[in-house]
């Protein structure tokens, strides 16, 4: 739970042990104000947050290798950040608005029993929740700003869908002039040019798969795996980039990513223990 890992992190540092935290305690660097505003908790050991590294390997691999404290990213955040990373890094999209529409299996809403996640409420039903107030919004926004070095504006809406696990995020962002003109002088459709840019960006990543043209991401193809699949589309008369990503919220969105971080921290092969193929049922 949030607010618990701090004291263990302090002990780990004193004993030269390493910690990977799946709560939000170490996801915000030394920005206590944002953490306090969204999680209604204060830090007892502010100094140790400067030691923490944000645990998204595709973004911070080299820092993770030498870290002693890792803040494992949120599940929605992982799906959105991986989808946006190449476009933001290459200046293809505007910084505001970045619209993230995500849908998750019921496990994404946590373990605490609420009216929302009771079977009689969520079976055969879809619903938005945490609209404008979900705690992953500032984390997505912080990542976007970290990637491009500029202020970003994120609108994030999560939904619950009647399945046990999996996240699909559909992201809508206006293309910059650079993004709109990326295919100028070629006979290649802009969608294909951007897709190739994404494929090149992620070509060495063991757990990110940019799909071929005509293939649409589905949560079924990543269930029980550490993979994130994605596809890109240029829409709205060439003015907008639409990115769809899928992952298993409990594997790449949580425990699998923690193991991936552990492998990096201890010098193991990065895919050790998490290279299982997605379940076919």
Helices and strands as residue ranges (DSSP letters): H 5-14, E 19-21, H 32-39, G 46-50, E 52-54, H 57-65, E 69-71, H 75-89, E 93-104, G 106-109, H 119-122, E 127-129, H 136-148, E 154-160, E 167-175, H 177-180, H 190-201, E 208-210, G 219-221, E 228-235, E 240-247, I 251-255, H 256-265
